[in-house]
Structures are given as C-alpha cells and as structure tokens.
Amino acid sequence: MTTLHDVAMADRVRRSYHEHAEGRSVQQAQRDLRALVTALMLEPVGRSRAGYYTVGIRFPDSGLKVTRTLIGLVDPFAG
C-alpha cells in the first residue's frame, strides 16, 4: 500500500491523496484509512477537508528507520 510508504516519507497523507494514488472511490479510501487507524498504524489529525493522517503507534519501525536515515550523496563529477 503506497499510503504507508507516503506517511513514512512525508510524515502525513490526506484521504484525497490515498484515493487517487490507489485508484479508490471516496468510500473505499475512507474504509482503508479507517482500518489503518483501527489497527493503530495511522493516527488521524484534524477533521474533514483539513484532516490528514500521520504515523500511529503500531506503524512498522523498520519502515521509519529506513526512510528517515540520512545518506550522503557523492558528486559523480568531482575530480
């Protein structure tokens, strides 16, 4: 599910984004997100149009560790 990846990368996701990313109807997206909230993987913040979802207490730690580890970039053109 791309929603969990997006929350790990950007710290939040909106219902409308989940709806479009997964090709879901509004009702399907609401059910998906409600199930993730019930499973404590996501936590809702706010309500209605301004609402979004963040990392819940049961969000997989391994996913957060990987996405939040800084890596160094090497200049391929350095001399």
Beta strands, then each sheet from edge to edge (+ up, - down):
strand 1: 42-45
strand 2: 52-55
sheet 1: 1+ 2-
end
